[in-house]
Amino acid sequence: MKKHLFTLLFIIAASAAANAQIGKGSYYVGGNFNYNYDGYGYKTTTVFTEGTTNYQNHGIYSFQLNPDFGFFLSNRWSIGIQPGYTRSGGTETSVYTALPGSGTTSYTYDHKYHTDALSLGVHFRYYYMLNDKIGVFPQFGVTTTQDANNFKSGSLTVGGNPNIVFFATKKLAVNLGFGNLQYIHDYQTKANSFNVGLNTNVNFGINYYWGKK
């Protein structure tokens, strides 16, 4: 009996110690990263009177790193700032096959490319804990992104997405975000676009929480 009572008390104490460290006066630091790779990419074929061009963009990759820092305005609401760095690139291959007697020459052109972008965002979160360890929070905010080599090229994004958070310990949590609801304004072309999706933009993040509870 005493053994079972001790075990029960230990479980209760362990559960209490695992309570999420969130609430007014708390802070968090962490971030997330994304990496995507498409080896095949896509192909297009263009037929001319002199010959045919087969174009392929392959080995397409994207790496994104976003550190994050924030604090709680109340027991549920938090505000955070998130700088970011993104590198994306791939390989373009263009194969031109000339027709006999066309007067043109066949050729193959390979070009590796990459672009670097810097970003800065401000976001809000609303935490709703389902129990001591698991909760959800919608995150929404504003992010500006510029080409690292040409600051006139970039975009302004307003939007958000849902997240699931799991507190492995009282202060350390992992979160999984998915989907997006975004309005995007392109600085250079002045074009505007609107994106909605639930199965896109999957990201994984880790956050460390501390401060008053």
C-alpha positions in Angstrom: 0.0 0.0 0.0 2.8 2.4 1.0 4.6 1.5 -2.2 1.6 2.3 -4.4 1.0 5.5 -2.5 4.6 6.6 -3.0 4.4 5.8 -6.7 1.2 7.9 -7.0 2.7 10.8 -5.2 5.8 10.6 -7.4 3.6 10.7 -10.6 1.7 13.7 -9.3 4.9 15.5 -8.3 6.5 14.7 -11.7 3.4 16.0 -13.5 3.4 19.2 -11.5 7.1 19.7 -12.3 6.3 19.4 -16.0 3.7 22.2 -16.0 4.3 24.6 -18.9 6.4 27.6 -18.0 4.2 30.2 -19.7 2.2 33.1 -18.4 2.7 36.9 -17.9 6.3 37.6 -17.0 7.7 34.6 -18.9 10.1 34.7 -21.9 11.0 32.3 -24.6 13.9 31.9 -27.0 14.4 29.4 -29.8 13.6 29.2 -33.4 12.8 26.9 -36.3 14.4 25.7 -39.5 13.1 24.4 -42.8 14.9 22.4 -45.5 13.4 21.3 -48.8 15.0 19.5 -51.7 13.6 18.4 -55.1 16.1 16.4 -57.0 13.9 16.0 -60.2 12.5 19.5 -60.3 10.6 20.3 -63.5 11.1 20.1 -67.3 9.8 22.1 -70.3 10.3 21.5 -74.0 10.2 24.3 -76.6 10.1 23.5 -80.3 11.5 25.9 -82.9 11.8 25.7 -86.6 15.6 25.2 -86.3 15.5 22.7 -83.4 14.3 21.8 -79.9 15.3 23.0 -76.5 14.8 20.8 -73.4 15.0 22.8 -70.2 15.2 21.4 -66.7 15.5 23.1 -63.3 16.6 20.4 -60.9 18.4 19.9 -57.6 16.2 22.6 -56.2 16.8 23.3 -52.5 15.7 25.8 -49.9 17.2 26.3 -46.4 15.6 28.6 -43.9 16.8 29.5 -40.4 14.6 31.7 -38.1 15.8 32.4 -34.5 13.0 33.6 -32.2 12.7 35.7 -29.0 9.5 36.7 -27.2 7.7 37.4 -24.0 4.2 37.0 -22.6 2.0 40.1 -22.4 -0.6 38.1 -20.4 -1.2 34.5 -19.4 -2.1 33.5 -23.0 -0.8 36.3 -25.3 2.8 36.6 -26.3 4.7 38.8 -28.7 8.0 37.9 -30.5 10.6 39.1 -32.9 12.0 36.7 -35.5 15.0 37.5 -37.8 15.7 35.1 -40.6 18.1 33.9 -43.3 17.1 31.9 -46.4 19.2 30.4 -49.1 17.6 28.8 -52.2 19.1 27.5 -55.4 19.4 24.7 -57.9 20.8 23.8 -61.3 19.4 24.9 -64.7 20.2 22.6 -67.6 19.3 23.7 -71.2 19.9 21.2 -74.1 19.4 22.6 -77.6 19.2 20.0 -80.4 19.5 21.5 -83.9 17.8 20.1 -86.9 20.0 19.0 -89.8 20.4 21.8 -92.3 19.0 24.4 -89.9 22.3 26.4 -89.8 22.3 26.3 -86.0 24.6 24.4 -83.6 23.5 22.1 -80.8 24.6 22.9 -77.3 24.2 22.1 -73.6 24.2 24.8 -70.9 24.5 24.1 -67.2 24.1 26.9 -64.6 24.1 26.5 -60.8 22.4 29.4 -59.1 21.5 30.5 -55.6 19.9 33.5 -53.9 20.2 34.7 -50.3 17.5 36.6 -48.4 17.2 38.3 -45.1 14.0 38.8 -43.2 12.6 40.4 -40.0 9.2 39.6 -38.5 7.1 40.5 -35.5 4.4 38.0 -34.5 1.8 37.4 -31.9 0.8 34.0 -30.3 -2.3 33.0 -28.4 -1.6 29.9 -26.2 -4.4 27.5 -25.4 -3.1 24.6 -23.3 -5.1 21.3 -23.5 -3.3 20.0 -20.5 0.0 20.6 -18.6 2.1 19.5 -21.6 0.2 19.8 -24.8 -1.4 23.0 -26.3 -2.1 24.9 -29.5 -1.3 28.4 -30.6 -2.2 30.3 -33.7 0.7 32.6 -34.7 0.2 35.7 -36.9 2.3 38.7 -37.7 4.1 40.8 -40.3 7.4 39.9 -42.0 9.6 41.8 -44.4 12.0 40.0 -46.7 14.8 41.4 -48.9 17.2 39.9 -51.4 20.7 40.1 -49.7 22.2 41.4 -52.9 19.4 43.7 -53.9 17.4 45.3 -51.2 14.9 46.7 -53.8 13.8 43.1 -54.4 11.7 41.6 -51.6 8.3 41.2 -50.2 6.0 42.1 -47.3 4.0 39.2 -45.8 1.0 39.4 -43.5 -0.5 36.2 -42.2 -0.3 33.3 -39.8 -0.7 29.6 -39.2 -1.7 27.1 -36.5 0.8 25.4 -34.3 0.9 22.4 -31.9 3.2 22.7 -28.9 4.5 19.9 -26.6 6.4 20.6 -23.4 8.9 17.8 -23.0 10.0 19.5 -19.7 8.7 22.5 -17.7 10.9 24.9 -19.8 11.7 23.1 -23.0 9.0 22.7 -25.7 8.8 21.6 -29.3 6.3 23.0 -31.8 5.0 21.9 -35.1 3.4 24.5 -37.5 1.6 23.7 -40.7 -0.4 25.5 -43.3 -0.6 29.2 -44.0 -2.9 32.2 -44.5 -0.9 34.9 -46.2 -1.1 38.2 -48.0 2.1 39.0 -49.9 3.1 42.3 -51.5 6.1 42.3 -53.9 8.2 45.5 -53.4 9.7 45.4 -56.9 6.7 44.5 -59.1 4.1 45.9 -56.7 2.1 42.7 -57.3 -0.1 41.3 -54.6 -1.0 37.7 -53.9 -3.1 35.7 -51.4 -2.3 32.1 -50.3 -4.3 29.7 -48.2 -3.3 26.1 -47.4 -3.4 23.5 -44.6 -0.9 21.0 -46.0 1.9 23.3 -46.9 4.7 25.1 -45.1 5.3 22.5 -42.5 8.0 23.7 -39.9 9.5 22.4 -36.8 10.7 24.6 -33.9 12.2 24.3 -30.4 11.7 26.9 -27.7 13.1 27.4 -24.2 10.8 29.2 -21.7 11.8 30.9 -18.4 10.7 33.6 -16.0 7.7 34.1 -13.7 4.8 31.8 -14.0 
